[in-house]
Amino acid sequence: MFKNYLLIAFRNLVKYKSFSAINILGMGISLASVILISLYIWDEWQFDRYHPEGERVFRVYSIMSSPESGERYAAMVQPALATKLQEEFPEVEQTARILGTISEKQVQLEEKLFSETRGAHGEGQLFDIMAISILDGDPNQILTKPNAVAISESLAGKYFGSDNPIGQTLKIDGTDHEVTHVYANFPSHSHLQLDFLISMESLTWLPERIDSWTWHQMYTYFKLREGTDSRDLEKKVQAYAEKESAPFNSDSGFKSVPYFQNLHDIHLKSSNFQYDLAIIGNKDTVHILMVAAGMILLISCFNFINLSTARAVKRMKEVGVRKVIGAQKSNLQIQFLLESYAFTFFGLMLAILLASLSIPLLADLTGKELSLPLSMASVILFIATLLVLGILAGAYPAFLLSSFKPLTVISGAKEMQGGHGTFRKAMVILQFVLSFFLIIGAWIVVEQNNLLKNKDMGFDKDTLMSVYGRGVKASQLESIKTEILNRTGIKHATWSYGIPGDIFAQDGVINPTTGERMSTIMFVVDYDYIQTFGMELLAGRDFSRDHGTDPQKAFILNETAAKNFGFGTPEDALGKNLYWDMWTADSVKQGEVIGVVKDFHANSLKEAITPLVMHIQSEIYYTLTMRLDKNMATAQISEVEEIFNDQVPGQLFSYSFVDDNFNKMYRSEQNLSVLLNIFAGLTILVACMGLFGLVEYHVHQRAKEISIRKVFGARTDSILLLLTKQYFVMIMIAFAIAVPLVWYTSGGWLANFAYRIEITPFLFLKAALLVGFITLITVSYQSIKAALGNPAEILKGN
């Protein structure tokens, strides 16, 4: 019997070729989209799941706030916090710190130079906390002495091959370090990716800061003892930290509140953190794609139901005849469910093929290593998907077809009226709602992404190249810059510590009149910084070599600093006194405001502009930034490299572009924009297939009515209007449902950005016109065919 069911199912697949092809293709495209989205989501969810005790491992982050700068999230906290966690709280089993100065480092082995970007200073307990095995070296003495370095297994292979690396010497940023340990590579799905870790004892200046409650420069991890409630401990630590830091912050209103972040949450729930070393994803991107996958899956099922319903009209007599000769209702239901499973099986096989072909494109787009998993779990998932989708898509058509009364359908009476028609229309309306949601949502993401890329940043970020000044002495600063300006055709260059979109300091200045310490971003610059970056001076003057006291006494503010510091307008801020505790000497720079620049974005557009102070201090300079000529950029880069190699021999030349630094901040939004547009387009295609099926059913049902209307003189255009108007009514209903849903959900996503687009009625109008146009094309073929048909043939043939 079962074999007979299968034989009939496959015969029907072949008999209705057009129906079968559209149905299998629609299901294949939909399921392929769901598979690809699922692979992306699974990859994101996998981060840090390798850890066998991940529920007990936490990172400390801080929410910092001040009257001047508002609230911001930072991945770094004070170094004293880890010390006190270990000493004062028995619930904490172990702590480890990483110094927040991760940047490109030069590694020298004999005469060979290497650039490494995944290294830092840290404490050896980190490996135990992060469940990273020590492969070589004493595990009880990790990074306990000065100038010791632990390297990863991959780095050991890169530098030493099959030789034993223990005891070997690596020169890191000009200082010899002994390799004391080799550890297993961090898993690919770890938010931390470190190829080497240098002992904290290597930093001779660190002991004077290690107990600081004001210096936020440490990434801090800890492991809880079993049975500890992390939320209770978090409250106790917050109270303790507030008590310890209060004496240092009472005059400024600055607050730094520590919070715990579980290891499993770091990758997806840190997208708004400043100064993070982690590989960061975005939970909103994952949630949006999950919703999109669910919508695509629903549309796929509705599509199958609509097409099956359309075909049901042509099979009513078949059902009637089979019932007359003794077929039971349950036999017919099994038969039609098996046909549903056949479609689902072939659709799923097509989906796997399409997904396999598309995975390299998705991997290239997202920068991930993706592949279809081949395991017993995958086989079980395949079977489960087949069973669930077969029921979801096939149940309604199976029960509908098996319910036909033989006498009614054989005699030619009308069938499938009333509730069935309403149900099908409801499915089409829901398809339109989901299509509107995806289309408008994708466009909102695209427009916000365009804003992120094209918004006026308050300075000209194009063609700005920054070169890391590794090994440059203070006495060489001006000579290097002068030679570059004289030899390369570059017009502007500036030394600084602080570049928009890159590394800069967060510090405070003092108002000597009130004694108040005010939180601010700190840019340490030279005389040519404002001109090189193309910033606009609103009041006062720029730094000038003609004013010999500028390095000792001059400050320039942004507009927000002038306002939030209580200085009033840019003009009113001129001449106001400011003090700054110098980093390189135990003294205070006492100066005044000489100028105010127009606000510019130093950070991501997710964050509001905060107070910023610029001043001169040459011994802190970190990078040389220059503006290239677009037509000569390649040659100029080569010339700059040659100058650096001549002036600073034995140092690697490395550079970056300011606009690239900003683009990296929005990688998650860029991925979401592209993925949503692709899957929204595919969703519309599949939805139109379902609509095509419904139109076919509708035209077939009204064929005689149309013919009679034509006999009585109805024009073609009136018949077209008759056949198509209900679909546009459904579009209007769907549009009315979708608009408030999109408005609400997109508003929540856009709230993550301090600077965001306005959702205008024009955006919704565009979507309505697009869906209306696609619908018109979809329904026109069957409608025009019916309107132009020969009424005599139709009335005679049926």
C-alpha positions in Angstrom: 0.0 0.0 0.0 2.7 2.5 1.0 4.6 1.7 -2.2 1.5 2.5 -4.2 1.1 5.8 -2.4 4.7 6.7 -3.3 4.2 5.7 -6.9 1.1 7.9 -7.2 2.9 10.8 -5.5 5.7 10.7 -8.0 3.4 10.3 -10.9 1.6 13.5 -9.9 4.9 15.3 -9.6 5.6 14.4 -13.2 2.1 15.0 -14.4 1.9 18.6 -13.1 5.3 19.7 -14.3 4.8 23.4 -14.0 3.2 23.2 -10.6 6.0 20.9 -9.3 8.8 23.0 -10.7 7.5 26.2 -9.2 6.8 24.6 -5.8 10.1 22.8 -5.5 12.0 25.9 -6.7 10.2 28.2 -4.3 10.8 25.8 -1.4 14.4 25.3 -2.4 15.1 29.0 -2.5 13.4 29.6 0.8 15.1 26.8 2.7 18.5 27.6 1.2 18.0 31.1 2.6 17.1 29.7 6.0 20.1 27.4 5.9 22.5 30.2 5.1 21.0 32.5 7.8 21.2 29.6 10.3 24.8 28.9 9.5 25.6 32.6 10.2 23.6 32.6 13.4 25.1 29.3 14.6 28.6 30.6 14.0 27.9 33.7 16.0 26.3 31.7 18.9 29.3 29.3 19.0 31.6 32.0 20.4 33.2 30.9 23.7 31.0 27.8 24.0 34.2 25.7 23.9 34.8 26.5 27.6 33.6 23.6 29.9 33.0 26.0 32.8 31.9 29.1 30.9 29.0 29.7 33.2 31.6 30.5 36.0 33.8 32.8 33.9 33.2 36.5 33.8 34.7 39.7 32.4 34.3 43.0 34.3 33.2 46.1 32.3 32.3 49.5 33.5 29.6 52.0 32.8 31.2 55.4 33.2 29.3 58.6 33.5 30.0 62.3 34.1 28.0 65.5 33.8 30.1 66.6 30.8 30.2 63.4 28.8 27.1 61.4 29.7 27.1 57.6 30.0 29.4 55.2 28.1 30.3 51.5 28.3 34.0 50.6 28.5 35.5 47.1 28.4 38.4 48.2 30.6 38.3 48.9 34.3 40.7 50.0 37.1 43.7 47.7 37.9 42.9 47.8 41.6 39.6 46.0 41.0 41.2 42.6 40.1 43.4 42.8 43.2 40.5 43.5 45.5 38.3 40.8 43.8 40.9 38.3 44.8 41.7 39.6 48.3 38.3 40.7 49.6 35.8 38.4 48.0 36.1 34.7 48.7 33.5 33.9 46.1 36.2 34.7 43.4 38.5 31.7 42.6 40.9 33.4 40.3 41.5 36.7 38.5 43.6 37.8 35.5 44.3 41.2 33.8 45.4 42.2 30.3 46.8 45.7 29.9 44.7 47.6 27.4 47.5 48.7 25.1 46.9 46.1 22.4 48.4 47.3 19.1 50.7 46.3 16.4 54.0 45.1 17.8 57.3 44.5 16.0 58.8 41.1 16.7 62.4 40.4 15.7 64.0 37.0 15.5 67.7 37.3 14.7 67.7 39.5 11.6 64.0 38.9 10.6 61.3 41.4 11.4 57.6 40.5 11.9 54.5 42.4 12.5 52.1 40.9 15.1 48.8 42.4 16.1 47.5 39.8 18.5 49.7 40.3 21.6 49.6 42.1 24.9 50.9 42.3 28.5 48.9 40.1 30.9 48.9 37.7 33.8 49.4 34.0 33.4 46.2 33.1 35.3 44.4 34.1 32.1 45.2 30.7 30.5 43.6 28.8 33.4 40.5 31.0 33.5 40.1 30.7 29.7 40.7 27.0 29.7 43.8 27.3 27.4 46.2 24.4 27.8 49.9 25.0 28.5 51.8 22.8 26.1 55.4 23.5 27.3 56.8 25.2 30.3 56.0 25.1 34.0 52.3 25.7 34.4 52.8 27.0 37.9 55.2 29.7 36.9 53.5 31.4 34.0 54.7 35.0 33.3 56.0 35.5 36.8 59.3 37.2 35.9 60.3 40.3 33.9 60.6 40.1 30.1 59.0 36.7 29.9 56.7 35.9 27.0 54.3 33.0 26.4 53.6 32.3 22.8 50.8 30.3 21.0 51.4 27.0 19.3 51.0 28.6 15.9 53.4 31.4 16.7 56.0 28.8 17.9 55.7 27.0 14.6 56.0 30.2 12.7 59.2 31.3 14.4 60.9 28.1 15.5 59.5 25.3 13.3 60.3 22.0 14.9 62.9 23.5 17.3 62.1 23.9 21.0 61.1 27.5 21.6 61.5 27.4 25.4 64.5 29.6 26.4 64.7 31.3 23.0 64.8 35.1 22.7 62.3 37.3 20.8 62.9 41.0 20.6 59.5 42.7 21.0 59.4 46.4 20.2 63.1 46.6 20.8 63.3 44.7 24.1 64.6 41.1 24.5 62.0 38.7 25.9 62.6 35.0 26.8 60.0 32.4 25.6 59.1 30.6 28.8 55.8 28.9 27.8 53.9 27.6 24.8 50.2 27.4 25.0 47.5 25.9 22.8 45.9 28.2 20.2 42.8 30.0 21.4 39.8 28.3 19.7 38.6 30.0 16.5 35.4 30.8 18.3 37.0 32.5 21.3 36.4 36.3 21.6 40.0 36.5 22.7 42.7 35.8 20.1 46.2 36.2 21.5 49.3 34.9 19.9 51.6 36.0 22.7 51.3 37.4 26.2 54.1 39.3 27.9 54.5 39.3 31.7 53.2 42.4 33.6 56.5 42.4 35.5 58.2 43.6 32.2 56.6 47.1 32.7 58.8 48.9 35.2 56.3 51.8 35.5 53.3 49.6 36.3 53.7 49.1 40.1 52.9 52.7 40.7 49.6 52.4 38.9 48.6 48.8 39.8 46.5 49.9 42.8 44.8 52.8 40.9 41.1 53.4 41.2 41.1 56.1 38.5 43.1 54.6 35.6 40.8 52.5 33.4 43.3 50.5 31.4 42.8 46.8 32.3 40.7 44.1 30.8 39.8 42.0 33.9 38.6 38.4 33.9 37.7 36.2 36.8 36.3 32.8 37.7 33.7 32.2 40.4 33.7 29.4 42.8 30.9 26.8 42.3 27.5 27.8 43.7 28.2 31.5 43.7 25.4 33.8 42.7 27.1 36.3 40.3 24.3 38.9 40.7 24.7 39.1 44.5 28.4 39.3 44.2 28.1 42.0 41.5 26.1 44.2 43.9 28.7 43.7 46.7 31.6 44.6 44.3 29.8 47.7 43.1 29.3 48.9 46.6 32.9 48.2 47.4 34.2 50.0 44.2 32.1 53.0 44.9 33.5 53.3 48.4 37.1 53.0 47.2 36.9 55.3 44.2 34.7 58.0 45.8 37.6 60.0 47.3 39.1 60.4 43.8 35.9 61.4 42.0 34.1 63.5 44.5 35.1 66.8 42.9 34.2 65.8 39.3 30.9 63.9 39.4 32.6 61.1 37.5 31.3 57.6 38.2 32.6 54.2 37.1 30.3 51.3 38.1 31.7 47.8 37.5 29.4 45.1 36.0 29.9 41.4 35.3 29.6 40.0 31.9 29.4 36.2 31.5 31.9 34.7 29.0 29.1 33.5 26.7 27.7 37.0 26.4 30.9 38.8 25.5 30.9 38.3 21.7 27.3 39.3 21.1 26.6 41.8 23.8 29.5 44.2 23.7 28.9 46.1 20.4 28.4 49.3 22.3 31.6 49.0 24.3 34.5 51.4 23.9 38.2 50.2 23.9 37.4 46.5 23.4 39.9 43.9 22.4 37.3 41.2 21.8 36.1 39.9 18.5 32.7 41.5 18.6 29.4 40.5 17.0 26.0 42.1 17.4 23.0 40.5 19.1 20.6 42.8 17.2 22.0 41.5 13.9 21.5 37.9 15.0 17.9 38.6 16.2 17.0 40.4 13.0 18.3 37.6 10.9 16.5 35.0 13.1 13.2 36.9 12.5 14.0 37.1 8.7 14.6 33.3 8.6 11.3 32.7 10.4 9.5 34.9 8.0 11.1 33.2 5.0 10.1 29.8 6.4 6.5 30.9 6.9 6.3 32.4 3.4 7.6 29.1 2.0 4.9 27.1 3.8 2.2 29.6 2.7 3.5 29.4 -0.8 3.1 25.6 -0.9 -0.4 25.8 0.6 -1.5 28.4 -2.0 -0.1 26.4 -4.9 -1.6 23.2 -3.5 -4.9 24.9 -3.2 -4.8 26.1 -6.7 -4.1 22.6 -7.9 -6.9 21.2 -5.8 -9.4 22.7 -8.2 -8.1 20.5 -10.9 -8.1 17.3 -8.7 -11.6 17.6 -7.3 -13.0 15.0 -9.8 -10.1 12.7 -9.2 -10.9 12.8 -5.5 -14.6 12.2 -6.2 -14.0 9.2 -8.4 -11.5 7.6 -5.9 -14.1 8.0 -3.1 -16.8 6.4 -5.3 -14.7 3.4 -5.9 -14.0 2.9 -2.2 -11.1 5.2 -1.1 -11.4 6.2 2.6 -10.8 9.8 3.7 -7.7 8.7 5.7 -6.3 7.0 2.6 -6.6 10.2 0.7 -5.1 12.2 3.5 -2.0 9.9 3.6 -1.7 10.1 -0.2 -1.7 13.9 -0.2 0.6 14.2 2.8 3.0 11.9 1.0 2.9 14.2 -2.0 3.7 17.1 0.4 6.6 15.2 1.8 7.8 14.5 -1.8 7.8 18.2 -2.6 9.5 19.0 0.7 12.2 16.3 0.2 13.1 17.6 -3.3 12.8 21.2 -2.1 15.2 20.4 0.8 17.6 18.6 -1.5 17.6 21.6 -3.8 18.1 23.9 -0.8 21.1 22.0 0.3 22.6 22.2 -3.2 21.9 26.0 -3.5 23.2 26.6 0.1 26.4 24.6 -0.7 27.0 26.7 -3.8 26.3 30.0 -1.9 28.4 29.3 1.2 31.7 30.6 -0.3 29.9 33.9 -1.2 28.5 34.2 2.3 31.8 33.4 3.9 33.6 36.0 1.8 31.0 38.6 2.6 31.0 38.0 6.4 34.7 37.0 6.8 33.6 33.8 8.5 34.7 30.2 7.9 31.3 28.5 7.1 30.4 25.0 5.9 27.5 22.6 6.0 28.1 20.3 9.0 28.3 16.6 8.1 27.3 14.5 11.1 24.7 12.3 12.6 23.1 15.4 14.2 22.8 16.9 10.7 21.0 13.8 9.4 18.6 13.9 12.3 18.0 17.6 11.7 17.4 16.9 8.0 14.8 14.3 8.9 13.2 16.4 11.5 13.0 19.4 9.1 11.4 17.1 6.5 8.8 15.8 8.9 7.9 19.2 10.3 7.8 21.1 7.0 5.8 18.3 5.3 3.1 18.6 8.0 3.1 22.4 8.1 2.9 22.8 4.4 0.8 19.7 3.5 -1.7 19.3 6.3 -4.2 22.0 5.1 -4.3 20.9 1.4 -4.4 17.2 2.4 -7.4 17.6 4.7 -9.1 20.0 2.2 -8.7 17.7 -0.8 -9.9 14.6 1.2 -13.0 16.5 2.4 -14.6 16.9 -1.1 -18.0 15.2 -1.5 -18.0 12.8 -4.4 -21.5 13.6 -5.7 -20.9 17.3 -5.5 -17.6 17.4 -7.4 -18.6 14.8 -10.0 -21.7 16.7 -10.8 -19.7 19.9 -11.3 -21.1 22.0 -8.5 -19.0 24.6 -6.9 -16.7 23.7 -4.1 -14.2 25.3 -1.7 -16.2 28.4 -0.9 -16.7 30.3 2.3 -14.1 29.8 5.0 -11.5 28.2 2.7 -11.4 31.3 0.5 -11.0 33.5 3.5 -8.2 31.4 4.8 -6.3 31.6 1.5 -6.7 35.3 1.4 -5.5 35.6 4.9 -2.4 33.7 4.0 -1.7 36.1 1.0 -2.2 39.1 3.3 0.2 37.7 5.8 2.7 37.0 3.0 2.4 40.7 2.0 2.8 41.8 5.6 6.0 39.7 5.9 7.2 41.0 2.5 6.6 44.6 3.5 8.4 44.0 6.8 11.5 42.6 5.1 11.6 45.2 2.3 11.1 48.3 4.5 13.4 46.8 7.2 16.2 46.2 4.6 15.9 49.7 3.2 16.1 51.2 6.7 19.2 49.3 7.4 20.7 50.4 4.0 19.8 54.0 4.6 21.3 53.9 8.1 24.4 52.3 6.7 24.7 55.0 4.1 24.4 57.6 6.8 27.3 55.9 8.7 29.5 56.0 5.6 28.5 59.4 4.3 27.7 61.7 7.2 29.8 64.8 7.6 32.2 63.8 10.4 33.3 67.4 11.1 36.6 66.8 9.4 37.7 65.4 6.0 38.5 61.7 6.6 39.3 60.8 2.9 42.9 60.1 2.0 44.2 60.5 5.6 46.9 58.0 6.2 48.4 57.4 9.7 51.9 55.9 10.1 52.8 54.3 13.4 55.9 56.1 14.7 57.7 53.0 16.1 61.2 53.7 17.2 61.0 57.4 16.4 62.9 59.6 18.9 61.6 63.0 20.0 64.5 64.7 18.2 63.4 63.1 14.9 59.8 64.2 14.9 60.2 67.4 13.0 62.9 66.2 10.6 60.9 63.2 9.5 57.8 65.4 8.9 59.8 68.1 7.1 61.4 65.5 4.8 58.0 64.0 3.9 56.5 67.4 3.1 59.5 68.4 1.0 60.0 65.1 -1.0 56.6 63.5 -1.5 54.2 66.3 -2.7 52.2 65.8 0.5 50.9 69.2 1.7 49.9 68.5 5.3 51.2 66.1 8.0 50.8 66.1 11.8 52.2 64.1 14.8 49.7 63.2 17.5 48.4 60.8 20.1 44.7 60.7 19.3 43.1 60.1 15.9 39.3 59.9 15.2 38.3 56.3 14.8 41.5 55.0 16.4 43.4 55.1 19.6 42.9 58.2 21.9 43.0 58.9 25.6 40.1 59.5 28.0 41.2 61.9 30.7 40.1 64.9 32.7 40.9 68.6 33.0 40.4 70.9 35.9 38.6 74.2 36.1 40.8 76.1 38.5 38.0 78.6 39.3 35.7 75.9 40.7 38.2 73.1 41.3 36.0 70.8 39.3 37.5 67.9 37.4 35.8 67.5 34.0 35.9 64.3 32.0 37.0 64.6 28.4 38.6 62.9 25.4 42.2 64.0 25.2 44.0 64.5 21.9 47.7 65.4 22.1 48.6 67.1 18.9 51.1 69.3 17.1 50.8 72.7 15.4 49.4 71.2 12.1 46.7 68.9 13.4 43.6 71.0 12.7 44.8 72.0 9.3 45.7 68.4 8.3 42.4 67.0 9.4 40.4 69.8 7.8 38.7 70.8 11.0 36.8 74.1 11.2 37.9 76.7 13.8 34.9 78.5 15.2 36.6 81.0 17.5 40.1 82.0 18.5 43.2 80.7 16.8 45.0 77.5 16.0 48.3 76.4 17.7 51.1 78.4 16.3 54.9 78.3 16.3 54.8 82.1 16.5 53.4 81.7 20.1 56.3 80.1 22.0 54.2 79.3 25.0 51.6 77.2 23.2 53.1 73.8 24.2 53.0 74.8 27.9 49.9 76.9 28.1 47.4 76.5 25.2 44.3 74.3 25.0 41.8 74.0 22.1 38.2 72.7 22.8 35.4 71.3 20.7 32.0 73.0 20.9 30.6 70.4 23.2 33.5 70.9 25.7 32.9 74.7 25.7 29.2 74.2 26.4 29.5 71.3 28.9 32.3 72.9 30.8 30.1 75.9 31.5 32.0 78.3 29.3 29.1 79.3 27.1 29.6 80.1 23.4 32.8 79.4 21.6 33.7 83.1 21.8 33.0 83.1 25.6 35.2 80.1 26.1 38.3 81.9 24.9 40.7 82.8 27.7 39.2 80.5 30.2 41.7 78.7 32.4 42.2 74.9 32.4 44.7 72.7 34.3 45.8 69.2 33.3 47.7 66.6 35.3 50.6 65.8 33.0 51.3 62.1 32.1 55.1 62.4 31.7 55.9 64.5 34.7 54.7 65.0 38.3 53.3 68.5 37.5 50.3 70.3 36.2 50.0 72.1 32.9 48.3 75.4 33.6 46.9 77.0 30.5 44.0 78.7 28.8 41.6 78.1 25.9 43.0 79.7 22.7 40.5 78.3 20.3 37.3 76.3 19.8 36.8 73.9 16.8 33.5 72.8 15.3 32.3 69.4 16.8 33.7 66.4 15.0 33.2 62.7 15.5 36.1 61.0 17.3 34.1 57.8 17.7 31.4 55.7 16.1 28.2 57.4 15.1 26.5 55.1 17.7 27.9 57.5 20.3 27.1 61.1 20.8 29.8 63.7 20.6 31.4 64.3 24.0 33.8 67.0 25.3 37.3 66.9 23.6 40.4 68.8 24.5 43.5 69.2 22.3 46.9 70.4 23.4 50.6 70.0 22.6 53.0 67.6 24.3 55.6 66.1 21.8 56.9 63.3 24.0 53.5 61.5 23.8 53.1 61.5 20.0 52.2 58.1 18.6 51.4 58.5 14.9 52.1 60.7 12.0 49.0 61.4 9.9 49.2 62.9 6.5 46.8 63.8 3.7 47.7 62.0 0.4 47.0 63.2 -3.1 44.4 60.8 -4.6 46.2 60.8 -7.9 49.6 60.1 -6.4 48.7 58.0 -3.3 50.6 54.8 -4.3 53.8 56.7 -5.1 53.5 58.8 -2.0 53.1 55.8 0.3 56.3 54.3 -1.2 58.2 57.5 -0.7 57.0 57.8 2.9 58.0 54.2 3.6 61.5 54.9 2.2 61.9 58.0 4.4 60.9 56.0 7.5 63.2 53.2 6.6 66.1 55.7 6.2 65.3 57.7 9.4 64.4 54.7 11.6 66.3 51.7 10.3 65.4 48.3 11.7 61.7 49.2 12.2 58.7 47.8 10.3 56.7 50.4 8.3 53.0 50.1 9.0 50.1 52.4 8.2 46.3 52.6 8.1 43.7 54.9 6.7 41.3 56.9 8.9 38.2 56.1 6.8 39.0 52.4 7.0 39.1 52.6 10.8 35.6 54.0 10.8 34.3 51.4 8.3 35.5 48.6 10.6 33.3 49.9 13.3 30.2 49.3 11.1 31.1 45.9 9.8 28.1 44.3 11.5 25.7 46.8 10.1 27.2 46.4 6.6 26.8 42.6 6.8 23.2 43.0 7.9 22.5 45.5 5.1 23.7 43.1 2.4 22.2 40.0 3.9 18.8 41.5 4.4 18.6 42.9 0.9 19.5 39.6 -0.6 17.0 37.6 1.5 14.3 40.2 1.1 14.6 39.9 -2.7 14.4 36.1 -2.5 11.4 36.3 -0.2 9.5 38.5 -2.6 10.3 36.0 -5.4 8.9 33.1 -3.4 5.9 35.1 -2.3 5.0 35.9 -5.9 5.1 32.2 -6.7 2.4 31.6 -4.1 0.4 34.6 -5.4 0.7 33.1 -8.9 -0.9 29.9 -7.6 -3.8 31.8 -6.0 -4.4 33.8 -9.2 -4.5 30.5 -11.2 -7.1 29.1 -8.8 -9.1 32.3 -8.8 -9.2 32.6 -12.6 -10.1 28.9 -12.9 -13.0 29.3 -10.5 -14.4 32.3 -12.3 -13.7 31.1 -15.9 -17.4 30.7 -16.7 -18.4 33.9 -15.0 -15.8 35.8 -17.1 -17.0 34.2 -20.3 -20.6 35.1 -19.6 -19.6 38.7 -18.8 -17.7 38.8 -22.2 -20.8 37.5 -24.0 -22.9 40.3 -22.5 -20.3 42.9 -23.7 -17.8 43.3 -20.8 -14.6 45.0 -22.0 -11.2 43.5 -21.4 -10.1 46.3 -19.1 -13.2 45.8 -16.8 -12.5 42.1 -16.6 -8.8 42.8 -15.7 -10.0 45.2 -12.9 -12.5 42.6 -11.7 -9.7 40.0 -11.4 -7.0 42.1 -9.9 -8.7 44.6 -7.6 -9.0 42.1 -4.7 -5.2 41.6 -4.7 -4.6 45.4 -4.3 -7.2 45.4 -1.5 -5.1 42.7 0.2 -1.9 44.8 -0.4 -3.6 47.8 1.3 -4.7 45.7 4.3 -1.2 44.2 4.6 0.4 47.6 4.2 -1.8 49.0 7.0 -0.7 46.1 9.3 3.0 46.2 8.4 3.6 50.0 8.8 3.2 50.2 12.6 5.1 46.9 13.0 8.1 48.2 11.0 7.9 51.6 12.6 8.1 50.1 16.1 10.7 47.5 15.5 13.0 49.6 13.4 12.8 52.4 15.9 14.2 50.0 18.6 17.2 49.1 16.3 17.9 52.7 15.3 17.9 53.7 19.0 21.4 52.1 19.1 22.8 55.0 17.1 23.2 58.5 18.5 23.0 59.7 14.9 20.3 58.0 12.8 18.0 58.5 9.8 14.5 59.7 10.1 11.9 57.1 9.0 9.8 59.1 6.5 6.5 58.3 4.8 8.4 58.2 1.5 10.1 55.0 2.6 6.8 53.3 3.1 5.4 54.7 -0.1 8.4 53.3 -2.1 7.8 49.8 -0.6 4.0 50.0 -1.4 4.7 51.0 -5.0 7.3 48.2 -5.4 5.1 45.5 -4.0 2.1 46.8 -6.0 4.2 46.8 -9.2 5.5 43.3 -8.6 1.9 42.1 -7.8 0.6 43.7 -10.9 3.1 41.8 -13.0 2.4 38.6 -11.2 -1.4 38.6 -11.6 -1.4 40.1 -15.0 -0.4 37.0 -16.9 -3.3 34.8 -15.7 -5.8 37.7 -15.7 -5.0 38.8 -19.3 -5.1 35.2 -20.4 -8.6 34.8 -19.0 -9.8 38.2 -20.3 -8.7 37.4 -23.8 -9.9 33.8 -23.8 -12.6 32.6 -26.2 -15.9 32.5 -24.2 -17.5 30.0 -26.5 -14.6 27.5 -26.0 -14.7 27.9 -22.2 -18.5 27.6 -21.9 -18.5 24.6 -24.3 -15.5 22.9 -22.7 -16.5 22.9 -19.1 
